[in-house]
Structures are given as C-alpha cells and as structure tokens.
Amino acid sequence: MIVCAPVTPDGNIDPRWGRADWVAIADVEDKKIKTWREVEVSWSRLHDEGTEGSHHARVVKFLKENGIDAVVVNHMGDGMTRMLKTMEIPVHLGASGDARIAVQTVV
C-alpha cells in the first residue's frame, strides 16, 4: 500500500496537510515500510495561489501521479476530506509524532 503523509524537517507528522511543505510517500507492507521517499510539495506557498479548487486539483494530481492508496494526517479540512472520499482514498486522521511510526501504525 502506498501511503502519503505530511512531514516536518525533523521527521514528524506536519499538522498541516493542504499547507505542508514536504510529504513522505511510503510503500508499506505488513505494517513495515519497504520504501520511504520525501518530496517537497510547497503547498504552504501554493495554497493561496489561485482558487481553493485549483489547489485541490493540484493535490489530486500529485496523489494520482504517485499512486497513493491512503493518506495519514493530523488534520484535514472538510473540502479536502470530501474530495479524497470521492477518490476512494482512505484518510487516517489524528496522526502525530514520528511520521514513520504513524504511517506503520494506521495502515
């Protein structure tokens, strides 16, 4: 399963999803991380460039391009939550602390 989570420079879950600067993409199997890759997305800067819909489209494109099966986050706005539900991408809310542990724990 390919999981995406917003991450801070020190490896923790970033409490911001739509305004995250970096996200991790992890391939998780049997609660073990097979691969872990961190990608700079700059969503904090891009969030206010254009409409909310254009930002959501940017996130959708990223998730599709990276084959994301699930998202692990601390918090997510209602609009983004609805969008991911429509895409049938499960969202695991309430994550905090070490991002690798959070990803392994919920998937």
N, C-alpha and C positions, 0 to 999 in steps of 0.2 A: 504494500500500500504506500502510495506517495503522499506525504503529509507536508503541509506548509504551515509555518509558524513565524510570527514577527519576533525578531531578536534584537537585543541590545548589544553594544560592542563587548560587554563582559559575559555574553553567553546566556543571559536571562531572557525570559519572555518579555517582550516590549508590551506594555499595556495598551498600546495603540495598534490597531490593525490598519485602518484606512489611512493613517498618517505615519506608518512605520517607514523607517529609512532602509532597513535591512530585513529580509526574511530568510529563513532556512527552509530548504527543501530536503526532506529526509525520506529515504526508502526504508520502511520499517516492515520487518517480518518476524512473527512470533515475539513481539514486544522487544525486538533487538534492532538497532539501527545498522543497516547494511552500508548505506552511504549518507553523507551529510554535506550539503553544499549551501553556502551563504551567498545571497545575491543582493546587491544594492538596488533597491527599487525607487528610492527617493520620493515615496508617496507623501511625505510631510510637505515637501515643496510643491509637488504636482497637484495635491489635493485641491487647492484653491485656483488652479489654472483651468478655467472653463467651468462647465456646469457640474453638478453632482452626478448627473447621468453620464457625462463623459469620463468622470473619474471611475465610476462603477464599471464602465466599459473597459477602461484601462486595466482594472483588476481582473475582470473576466478574461481578457485576452491573455494576461500573464498566467492565470490558473490553467487555461486551456492549453497554452503553449508548453506548459511544464507538466501536463498530465496529472494535476493534483486531484487526489481522491478524497481528502479530508483536510480541514483547517483546525488548528489548535490555537486558541486565542484567550486573552483575558476578558476582553470586551469587544462587542461589535454593535454598530448602530442597527436600528430596525430595517432600514432600506437595504443595507448590505446583507443582513441576515435573510431577508426575503429573497434577494437575488440568488444567494447561494442555495437556498432551499429549492428554488425553481431549477437551478442547475443540478440538483440532487447531489450536492457536495455537503456531507455532514460537517457541522460546526460544533466543536467542543469548547464551551465557554468556561471561564473561571480559572484558566491556567495561570500559573505564576512561578517564580523561581527559575531554576535551571531549565533552559529550553529543551535540552536533550532528555532530561528526566520527564518533563511534561509531555513530550511527544511520545515517549515509550509508555507512559502510564495510561494515557487515554485511548490509545489505539490497540 
